Amino acid sequence: MESSKQRTTEQNHPETSTAQSAVLGLQHLLAMYAGAVAVPLLIGTGLNFNTEQMTYLISIDIFMCGVATLLQLTVNKFFGIGLPVVLGCAIQAVAPLIMIGNDKGVGAIYGSIIAAGIFIVLISGVFSKIKVLFPPLITGTIITVIGLTLIPVAVEKMGGGLASTPTFGSVDNLLLAFTTIVLIVVIQVWGKGFIRSISVLVGLAGGTALAAVLGMVDLQPIGEATWFHFPQPFYFGTPTFDISSILLIIIISIVSMVESTGVYFALGDITGKHVGEQELKKGYRAEGLAVILGGIFNTFPYTGFSQNVGLVQLSGIKTRKPIYFSAFFLIILGLLPKVGAAAQIIPEPVLGGGMLVMFGMVAVQGMKMLAKVNFDNDKNLLIIAISIGFGLGFNMMPELFAKLPETITMFTGNGIVMSSITAIVLNFLFNGVKTENQESA
């Protein structure tokens, strides 16, 4: 049941007319759009999808973001946290999913996502009680490693793609990449309100406009895309269930659940709604259902988008009504392939510039979480140092373990997994269950 305090807030807020809610919903959509579209763009590019596959991937991702958000907005006995939260694809899943797709095939991507979604639903009740076992020391380290691991991918895109191509690092490519970064920085520093919240989108749009002037924009994907389509289950084929891939995405899903927990508590504080174990459990279940549907319809794991929390605070509108509009807008746009195809006209250097900022911010978010850790405890410093060292080092040089059995190398070859396992194990050995911001030795 929803709290009477929340119902009162939603009923009495003076700025919840339908027209205003629709505009606010559009604002929420624009704030999350760049982040939502970036995930299928990055993964599709990393897997060398063709234009038709990319169009479907982006369109269905937009559609499922709307469906996932509706699952969270809807409150019943089983799922739905009932907060003004927008769900989108988890950026930390990009590198692991590309790795799985290249090593095990696309089927393994969606098999691991479906399995992870089922896992989330099953552990939702338990996780709402044991979330303290994943303190800032662990989650901050993992998120920092994810961001730092992704930055080289962005730098490669800034050059225009593969370093072996003749045009890599050309003056035009560098101009587009750095123009995009400068635009994002300018909007972030001097922009106000809503404009500032869509700085990445403005940067991508500005970089693409410059690319069009330079004759570097190809509109062919839009022309080839159909006007309308229906979501198609298992579009990329039958899912396969590889144990190592499933374990990897489960780890990523746990990190996403921890991130979502922070989003839920922040929104609860803003809206005045109590967020306890029951609310968290239903929120996790909604995410799990969204992840399962993502695997079936060939999208990706979902998490609460923190950028939309800032918009709730900024607008002062604390009801779910604008978010319902966002969800419906996303679903409608996801049914129009030409909208998804439009994202493909963004040149790689422009995308790389935006990625550099976004992935850097992922790393910074991890560092902000680590700022809550007690650094007077030398054991904590050691945990972070070794976990980040393993995460980045093993990711750069997976050949280090090439002579070991395959069952071992399937883990050691992924820096994010090694960082996560190392942080969890060392924290347990050094700090036990004293996990409240790691203030105890």
C-alpha positions in Angstrom: 0.0 0.0 0.0 1.1 3.5 -0.7 1.7 5.8 2.3 -0.9 8.5 3.0 2.0 11.0 3.1 2.8 10.3 -0.5 -0.8 10.4 -1.6 -1.2 13.7 0.1 1.9 15.1 -1.6 0.7 14.0 -5.0 -2.8 15.3 -4.6 -2.0 18.7 -3.1 0.9 19.8 -5.2 -0.1 22.9 -7.1 1.8 22.2 -10.3 0.5 18.9 -11.5 -1.9 19.9 -14.4 -1.8 17.5 -17.4 -0.1 20.0 -19.7 2.6 20.9 -17.1 3.1 17.2 -16.3 3.5 16.4 -20.0 6.2 19.1 -20.4 8.0 18.0 -17.2 7.8 14.4 -18.5 9.4 15.5 -21.8 12.2 17.1 -19.7 12.8 13.9 -17.8 12.9 12.0 -21.1 15.5 14.4 -22.6 17.6 14.3 -19.4 17.9 10.5 -19.6 17.8 10.1 -23.4 21.5 10.5 -24.1 22.4 8.0 -21.4 19.7 5.6 -22.5 20.7 5.6 -26.2 24.4 5.5 -25.4 24.2 1.9 -24.1 22.8 0.2 -27.2 25.0 2.4 -29.4 28.1 1.3 -27.6 27.2 -2.3 -27.4 25.9 -2.5 -30.9 29.1 -0.8 -32.2 31.3 -3.1 -30.1 29.5 -6.2 -31.6 29.7 -4.8 -35.1 26.0 -4.8 -35.7 24.7 -3.6 -39.1 22.4 -0.7 -39.6 19.2 -2.7 -39.4 20.3 -4.4 -36.2 21.4 -1.1 -34.6 18.1 0.5 -35.5 16.2 -2.3 -33.8 18.5 -2.3 -30.8 18.1 1.4 -30.1 14.4 1.5 -30.7 13.6 -1.5 -28.5 15.9 0.0 -25.8 13.9 3.2 -25.8 10.6 1.2 -25.7 11.7 -1.0 -22.8 13.0 2.0 -20.8 9.4 3.1 -20.8 8.1 -0.3 -19.9 10.7 -0.6 -17.1 9.8 2.8 -15.7 6.1 1.9 -15.7 6.9 -1.2 -13.7 8.5 0.9 -11.0 5.7 3.5 -11.0 3.0 0.9 -10.6 2.5 -0.1 -6.9 1.0 -3.4 -6.0 1.7 -6.2 -3.5 4.5 -7.7 -5.6 6.5 -5.0 -7.3 6.8 -1.2 -7.8 8.4 1.3 -5.5 6.0 4.1 -6.4 8.6 6.9 -6.5 9.1 9.3 -9.4 12.0 7.2 -10.7 13.1 6.7 -14.4 14.8 3.4 -15.3 17.4 3.1 -18.0 20.1 0.7 -19.1 23.0 0.4 -16.7 26.1 1.9 -18.3 28.4 -0.4 -16.2 27.0 -3.3 -18.1 28.5 -2.1 -21.4 32.0 -3.5 -21.3 31.0 -6.9 -19.8 28.2 -7.4 -22.4 30.6 -6.5 -25.3 33.1 -9.0 -23.9 30.4 -11.7 -23.6 29.1 -11.1 -27.1 32.5 -11.2 -28.7 33.6 -14.3 -26.7 30.4 -16.3 -26.4 28.0 -14.9 -28.9 25.0 -12.7 -28.8 22.8 -15.5 -27.4 25.0 -15.6 -24.3 24.4 -11.9 -23.7 20.6 -12.4 -23.5 20.8 -15.7 -21.6 22.9 -14.0 -18.9 20.5 -11.1 -18.7 17.5 -13.3 -18.3 19.2 -15.3 -15.7 20.4 -12.2 -13.8 16.8 -10.8 -13.9 15.5 -14.0 -12.3 18.3 -13.8 -9.7 17.3 -10.2 -8.9 13.6 -11.2 -8.4 14.6 -14.2 -6.2 17.0 -12.2 -3.9 15.0 -9.0 -3.7 13.6 -9.8 -0.2 17.0 -10.9 1.1 18.9 -8.0 -0.5 16.6 -5.4 1.1 18.0 -6.7 4.4 21.6 -7.3 3.5 22.3 -4.3 1.3 24.7 -3.1 4.1 27.0 -5.9 3.1 27.9 -3.8 0.1 29.3 -0.6 1.7 30.8 2.4 -0.2 34.2 0.7 0.1 33.0 -2.1 -2.3 30.6 -0.3 -4.5 32.8 2.7 -4.9 35.7 0.6 -5.9 33.7 -1.4 -8.4 32.1 1.7 -10.0 35.5 3.5 -10.2 37.0 0.5 -12.0 34.1 0.3 -14.4 34.5 4.0 -15.3 38.3 3.8 -15.7 37.9 0.6 -17.8 35.6 2.2 -20.2 37.6 5.4 -20.8 40.0 3.8 -23.3 37.0 2.7 -25.4 35.9 6.4 -25.5 39.4 7.5 -26.5 39.4 5.0 -29.4 36.1 6.4 -30.6 37.4 9.9 -30.4 40.0 9.0 -33.0 37.3 7.6 -35.3 37.1 3.9 -34.4 39.9 1.3 -34.8 43.4 2.7 -34.5 44.3 0.7 -37.6 42.1 2.7 -39.9 43.8 5.3 -42.2 41.7 8.2 -40.9 42.2 7.4 -37.2 43.2 10.6 -35.3 42.6 12.8 -38.3 42.2 16.6 -37.7 38.5 16.4 -38.5 38.0 13.5 -36.0 39.8 15.3 -33.3 38.0 18.5 -34.0 34.6 16.8 -33.6 35.6 14.9 -30.5 37.0 18.0 -28.6 34.2 20.3 -29.8 31.7 17.8 -28.3 33.7 17.8 -25.0 34.0 21.6 -24.9 30.2 22.0 -25.5 29.4 19.7 -22.7 31.8 21.5 -20.3 30.5 24.9 -21.3 26.9 23.9 -20.7 27.8 22.2 -17.4 29.7 25.3 -16.2 27.6 28.1 -17.5 24.2 26.5 -18.3 21.3 26.9 -16.0 18.5 24.6 -14.9 17.1 22.2 -17.5 19.7 23.1 -20.2 22.5 22.2 -17.8 20.8 18.8 -17.2 21.0 17.9 -20.9 24.6 19.0 -21.5 25.6 15.7 -23.0 22.6 15.8 -25.4 23.6 19.3 -26.4 27.2 18.3 -26.9 26.2 15.4 -29.1 23.8 17.5 -31.1 26.4 20.3 -31.5 29.2 17.9 -32.5 26.9 16.2 -35.0 25.9 19.6 -36.5 29.5 20.4 -37.0 30.1 17.0 -38.6 27.2 17.7 -41.0 28.9 20.9 -42.1 32.1 18.9 -42.7 30.2 16.3 -44.7 30.7 13.6 -42.1 27.1 12.7 -41.4 25.4 9.8 -43.2 21.6 10.0 -43.2 21.2 6.6 -44.8 20.2 4.7 -41.6 17.1 7.1 -41.2 16.1 6.6 -44.8 16.4 2.8 -44.6 14.4 2.5 -41.3 10.7 1.8 -41.4 8.2 4.1 -39.8 6.7 1.6 -37.3 7.5 -1.8 -35.8 6.4 -4.0 -33.0 8.9 -5.4 -30.4 9.9 -8.9 -31.3 11.0 -11.4 -28.7 14.4 -13.0 -29.3 15.1 -10.8 -32.3 18.8 -11.7 -32.2 18.2 -15.5 -31.8 17.7 -18.0 -29.1 19.4 -17.2 -25.8 22.2 -19.4 -24.5 23.1 -19.8 -20.8 26.9 -19.7 -20.2 27.8 -20.0 -16.5 30.7 -17.5 -16.5 28.6 -14.9 -18.4 25.7 -15.3 -16.0 28.0 -14.8 -13.0 29.5 -11.7 -14.5 26.1 -10.1 -15.2 24.8 -11.1 -11.8 27.8 -9.2 -10.3 26.9 -6.2 -12.5 23.3 -6.5 -11.4 24.2 -6.4 -7.8 26.2 -3.2 -8.3 23.1 -1.8 -10.2 20.9 -2.7 -7.2 23.2 -0.9 -4.9 23.1 2.2 -7.1 19.4 2.0 -7.3 19.2 1.9 -3.6 20.9 5.2 -3.4 18.4 6.6 -6.0 15.5 5.3 -4.0 16.7 6.8 -0.7 17.4 10.1 -2.4 13.9 10.3 -4.0 12.4 9.2 -0.7 14.1 12.1 1.0 13.0 14.6 -1.7 9.3 13.4 -1.8 9.0 12.7 1.9 8.2 9.0 1.4 9.5 6.4 3.8 11.7 3.9 2.0 11.9 0.7 4.1 12.6 -3.0 3.5 9.2 -3.5 1.9 9.5 -0.6 -0.5 13.1 -1.7 -1.5 12.0 -5.3 -2.0 9.2 -4.2 -4.4 11.6 -1.8 -6.2 14.2 -4.6 -6.7 11.5 -6.9 -8.0 10.4 -4.3 -10.5 14.0 -4.0 -11.7 14.3 -7.8 -11.9 11.2 -8.1 -14.0 12.5 -5.3 -16.3 15.8 -7.1 -16.7 14.0 -10.4 -17.6 11.9 -8.5 -20.2 15.1 -6.9 -21.5 16.6 -10.3 -22.1 13.5 -11.5 -23.9 13.2 -8.5 -26.1 17.0 -8.1 -26.6 17.8 -5.0 -24.5 20.0 -4.7 -21.4 20.0 -4.6 -17.6 18.1 -1.6 -16.0 18.8 0.6 -13.1 17.4 3.8 -11.6 18.8 6.9 -13.4 20.4 9.3 -10.9 20.3 12.3 -13.3 16.5 12.3 -13.1 16.7 12.6 -9.3 18.3 16.0 -9.8 15.3 17.1 -12.1 12.8 16.1 -9.4 14.7 18.3 -6.9 15.1 21.1 -9.5 11.5 21.2 -10.7 10.0 20.9 -7.2 7.4 18.5 -8.7 7.5 15.5 -6.5 4.6 13.5 -8.0 4.8 10.5 -10.3 2.5 12.1 -12.9 5.3 13.6 -15.1 7.2 10.3 -15.0 4.1 8.5 -16.3 4.3 10.9 -19.3 8.0 10.1 -19.7 7.3 6.4 -19.7 4.5 6.7 -22.3 6.7 9.0 -24.5 9.5 6.5 -24.4 7.2 3.7 -25.4 5.8 5.7 -28.3 9.3 6.7 -29.6 10.4 3.1 -29.2 7.8 2.0 -31.7 9.2 4.4 -34.4 12.4 3.0 -35.8 13.3 6.2 -37.6 13.8 7.8 -34.1 16.2 5.0 -33.2 18.0 5.3 -36.5 18.5 9.0 -35.9 20.9 8.1 -33.1 23.1 6.3 -35.6 24.0 9.4 -37.6 26.2 10.6 -34.7 29.8 10.2 -35.9 32.1 8.0 -33.9 34.4 10.9 -32.8 31.4 12.9 -31.5 30.1 9.8 -29.6 33.6 9.3 -28.3 33.7 12.8 -26.9 30.4 12.3 -25.1 31.5 8.9 -23.9 34.7 10.2 -22.4 32.7 12.6 -20.3 30.1 10.1 -19.3 32.6 7.3 -18.5 34.7 9.8 -16.6 31.7 10.7 -14.5 31.0 7.1 -13.8 34.6 6.9 -12.3 34.0 10.1 -10.4 30.8 8.7 -9.0 32.7 5.8 -7.7 35.3 8.1 -6.2 32.5 10.1 -4.5 31.3 6.9 -2.9 34.9 6.1 -1.8 35.0 9.5 -0.1 32.6 8.0 2.5 35.2 5.4 3.5 37.4 5.8 6.6 40.9 6.3 5.1 42.5 6.3 8.6 42.1 2.6 8.4 45.1 1.3 6.4 43.2 -1.9 5.6 40.7 0.0 3.6 43.4 1.7 1.6 44.9 -1.7 0.9 41.6 -3.2 -0.2 41.0 -0.3 -2.6 44.6 -0.3 -4.0 44.7 -4.0 -4.7 41.1 -4.2 -6.1 41.7 -1.3 -8.5 45.1 -2.6 -9.4 43.7 -6.1 -10.2 40.7 -4.5 -12.0 42.7 -2.3 -14.4 45.8 -4.4 -14.7 44.2 -7.7 -15.5 41.8 -6.0 -17.9 44.8 -4.5 -19.8 46.8 -7.8 -19.8 44.5 -10.8 -19.7 47.3 -12.9 -21.3 48.9 -12.9 -17.8 46.8 -16.0 -17.0 46.8 -17.6 -20.4 48.5 -20.8 -19.1 45.9 -21.4 -16.4 42.8 -23.5 -16.8 39.9 -22.0 -18.8 37.6 -22.1 -15.7 40.0 -19.6 -14.1 40.9 -17.4 -17.1 37.2 -16.8 -17.8 37.2 -14.7 -14.6 40.8 -13.3 -14.5 40.4 -12.0 -18.0 37.7 -9.5 -16.9 39.0 -6.7 -14.7 35.5 -5.7 -13.4 34.9 -9.2 -12.1 38.3 -9.5 -10.5 38.0 -6.1 -8.9 34.5 -7.0 -7.5 35.6 -10.4 -6.2 38.8 -8.9 -4.7 37.0 -6.1 -3.0 34.3 -8.3 -1.5 36.7 -11.0 -0.3 39.3 -8.6 1.2 36.6 -6.5 2.9 35.2 -9.7 4.5 38.7 -10.8 5.6 39.8 -7.4 7.0 36.6 -5.8 8.2 34.2 -8.7 8.7 30.6 -7.5 8.8 31.6 -4.1 10.2 30.3 -2.4 7.0 28.8 0.9 8.1 31.0 3.2 6.0 33.9 1.0 7.1 34.5 3.1 10.2 35.6 0.1 12.3 39.0 -1.5 11.9 
